Amino acid sequence: MDLIRIIIAILLPPLGVFLQVGLGGAFWLNILLTLLGYIPGIVHAVWIIAKR
């Protein structure tokens, strides 16, 4: 299941974080990072998924 979430996180980082933690602070941070740059959003999303 984590592999699917990582693939989703690469394509749509906020969706990958949402599937892992819901509408918490990490989700909103990831939206901000994705808007500032796509790569930081991906890195944050993969880190959140791998951490939990």
Secondary structure, 3 states (H helix, E strand, C coil): CHHHHHHHHHHCHHHHHHHHHCCCHHHHHHHHHHHHCHHHHHHHHHHHHHHC
